[in-house]
Amino acid sequence: MLEKVTDRIYYYMNNDETDRPALGLVCGNDCCLIIDAGNSPKHANELKKEIESMNLPPVKYLVVTHHHWDHTFGLSEWNVVTIANQITYEYMKTYCNLKYDDHSLEEAKKNKIFKDTSIKSIKDEIEQRENFHPKNCTLLFSGEITIDLGGITCYLRQIVSPHTDDSTIIYVPEERMLFLGDCNYGYTSQGYNYYNKELMELNINAIKQYDAKYYLCSHESICTKEEMEAYWKQLRMGAKITETCNNIDEAIMEFKKIYNTEPNSDDIFFIRSFGVGKTWGREMDLKPEIF
Ligand SMILES: [Fe+2]
């Protein structure tokens, strides 16, 4: 079932089991816009079915927030105008040129295109992988583009992000709703999550320019402004402690000194994500995997 945010905004809940991100739906008087295509034809078709049962204006547009497979592999099922920024489009060509049988997926893993857990999810989600051919988007933009759905508008904006360099966010001013994709997550490399402090600060400052009331990060439920502020506070804690400590033990001591309590597992995760611990001193040399 679709979750209702406002009278004109819905989302289809994420599911971590097979890396399904949340998918957005913005309903105008004339037409609707979807945010992210789903991680597979199966995922896309589930959302299509939900929308068909709702008696809404037709879906005319779909925008992908970035190139990662879990946001784009459902594209083949949408017979609408599909929109991406130019960098996303270029990255997605890699996926479109691959095959998806077991052997080809192993090769893609060796080439660091997919990590192990993504391959498992792809196998779980996509039936008849021998015949699976991902589609790319057809309408490309650079910087920003605005779409009028009839009484409601979607501002698509490229944004600096610690997650990828091809992130697009979607702001709906009439409903004060901001779809963030994965743009405020870190990136993954060699099984670790990383945050780059400078990119994180630029990302937070860019997001704060929008007077949003509701935020959707792709792998969470809907967030309020207060919840976003709490998240940013935790990120900044991780960044600050990383500046002054050389290993995870020092970081835990510093945390206890500042906050007068033990760090919980989320605190440790964010401290590690900024490079403290086993990866200290070499994290910036690591290149992000495609996912
Ligand atoms: Fe992503």
Boltz pocket constraint, residues with backbone or C-beta under 6 A from the ligand:
constraints:
  - pocket:
      binder: B
      contacts: [[A, 66], [A, 68], [A, 163], [A, 182]]
      max_distance: 6.0
